[in-house]
Amino acid sequence: MYLLLRLSVLRCTSPVLRSLNSSPPGSRLHALRTFNSILWYNLPQKWPLFKLQMELTGLSNIGRKPINSTIESWRHSCANSECTLHQLSPYIGKLKSSIARDLILAFSNTGDLVADTFSGSGTIPLEAFLNGRNVFASDISPYSRILTEGKLFAPPNYEEAIRKAEKLIKLSQKMPHPDLRKVPKWVRAFFHPNTLKEAINFASVAKQPGNEFFLACFLGILHHQRPGFLSYPSSHLVPYLRDKKYPREQFPQLYDYRELKPRLFAKIKRAYKRISQDSSAKAIFRKSAIQHLTFPTKIDCFITSPPYMNALDYSRDNRLRIWFIDPTRNLFSDNATSRKSLFIASMANLAQKLNYSLKRNGHCILIIGEEVSRSFNAHPSKIVEELFSDLIPSLKLIYSFTDKIPDIRRSRKDCRGIKTERFLIFQRQ
Ligand SMILES: C[S@@+](CC[C@H](N)C(=O)[O-])C[C@H]1O[C@@H](n2cnc3c(N)ncnc32)[C@H](O)[C@@H]1O
């Protein structure tokens, strides 16, 4: 059997395989072709994955087995192969784009509506869009809005982006200097005063609607210790000054003025290093808590990674970037991470809304950060699984598996508890 399959792949004599080889990117056939090229090297080891793929593509009805090889491929970094728009700015709890892509290709078709209501940095929406799916995305966070819209509605090419960036820089340079005495001390602590003035003026220009890509690029160079960033030495993901590691007396150059324009332009260049934006798909983002969100009526495929219960604080951990987005607002608190009851309530709310919106045969894929602590005396994924089965009786759990989160994706010391993610794949009957 293996030999026969390998031969048919080799010679491409079968009409199915011939059509696979000419299928357009983003189609389910294209996904199968990608998986076939994995199979090519070591079919016996990849057999369970192949069986799953055959089933997903309707070619066979063989029972499901763990998709070990796909999960194995998720361990490798995709930083050098993914669309570079994914790298605009860091985000705690960000999903790997290779995971998003594999799930989108396996569980939706070109032209389908893919929804993600906890879009975070926009990984799932961007991958869906790049693969020709229409997108509905939402999140409670203003930082998420900037990143998701910045990626989905980026200027079509580098030249256009640079032209627009020049205009925004000029506008910001014409603005009067901001009064730094009105800036909170904790914000001032991160920047040379002249850098801070430029940053505040640029942020206020880039905040105008339609400039989300530029604001996202600016937020992406806001803090780090590298020369291409604006702050004094500090961490990149969560804003902590690294003045103990890099004391001013020993590293005076790290505390110099850092001009915004060349750093922003270099960032834009990096953003356009590898992009394929020729998608004709449509995309919408809504900034909203799940509790207040109106879902679109017909969702083909719902893929999301809900907030990590009790482990991440998306508001506090993004505080410096959020201050630049809106200095007048308090950090948002209506999130599902702070208490078990809030997490359960928001998951129940999601299930009720999906009950009306998910199409028959449509898939719902939840990627749940597992935390096992005394405050949460059961696996969050078990709770979600039961909740969804109760509230959407026509939803059948067709597949589930656990993936270990690599250390590199854990953002804070107190996030050590989240070691795995549980993937729940439901289908509406
Ligand atoms: C695990 S993150 C999503 C990460 C995303 N998949 C990515 O790749 O960047 C969960 C998201 O849920 C959002 N969130 C938390 N509470 C929420 C609520 N009540 N309603 C909507 N979004 C919420 C957070 O702002 C955060 O962006």
The ligand as a Tripos MOL2 file, in Angstrom:
@<TRIPOS>MOLECULE
LIG
   27    29     1     0     0
SMALL
NO_CHARGES

@<TRIPOS>ATOM
      1 C1         -4.3810   33.8870   23.8880 C.3       1 LIG1
      2 S1         -4.6950   35.5420   23.3860 S.3       1 LIG1
      3 C2         -4.9600   35.3660   21.6660 C.3       1 LIG1
      4 C3         -3.6530   35.2810   20.9590 C.3       1 LIG1
      5 C4         -3.8040   35.2330   19.4470 C.3       1 LIG1
      6 N1         -4.3030   33.9580   18.9870 N.3       1 LIG1
      7 C5         -2.4730   35.5340   18.7770 C.2       1 LIG1
      8 O1         -1.9470   34.7000   18.0510 O.co2     1 LIG1
      9 O2         -1.9400   36.6260   19.0280 O.co2     1 LIG1
     10 C6         -6.2970   35.8610   24.0120 C.3       1 LIG1
     11 C7         -6.9030   37.2170   23.6930 C.3       1 LIG1
     12 O3         -8.1630   37.3090   24.3580 O.3       1 LIG1
     13 C8         -8.4290   38.6930   24.5920 C.3       1 LIG1
     14 N2         -9.4870   38.8040   25.6100 N.ar      1 LIG1
     15 C9         -9.4100   38.6400   26.9450 C.ar      1 LIG1
     16 N3        -10.6140   38.7900   27.5170 N.ar      1 LIG1
     17 C10       -11.4970   39.0460   26.5010 C.ar      1 LIG1
     18 C11       -12.9050   39.2680   26.4420 C.ar      1 LIG1
     19 N4        -13.6690   39.2720   27.5360 N.pl3     1 LIG1
     20 N5        -13.4630   39.4980   25.2310 N.ar      1 LIG1
     21 C12       -12.7110   39.4990   24.0900 C.ar      1 LIG1
     22 N6        -11.3750   39.3040   24.1000 N.ar      1 LIG1
     23 C13       -10.7720   39.0640   25.2850 C.ar      1 LIG1
     24 C14        -7.0880   39.2570   25.0150 C.3       1 LIG1
     25 O4         -7.0340   40.6550   24.7920 O.3       1 LIG1
     26 C15        -6.1290   38.4450   24.1390 C.3       1 LIG1
     27 O5         -5.7650   39.1930   23.0030 O.3       1 LIG1
@<TRIPOS>BOND
     1     1     2 1
     2     2     3 1
     3     2    10 1
     4     3     4 1
     5     4     5 1
     6     5     6 1
     7     5     7 1
     8     7     8 2
     9     7     9 1
    10    10    11 1
    11    11    12 1
    12    11    26 1
    13    12    13 1
    14    13    14 1
    15    13    24 1
    16    14    15 ar
    17    14    23 ar
    18    15    16 ar
    19    16    17 ar
    20    17    18 ar
    21    17    23 ar
    22    18    19 1
    23    18    20 ar
    24    20    21 ar
    25    21    22 ar
    26    22    23 ar
    27    24    25 1
    28    24    26 1
    29    26    27 1
@<TRIPOS>SUBSTRUCTURE
     1 LIG1         1 GROUP 0 **** ****
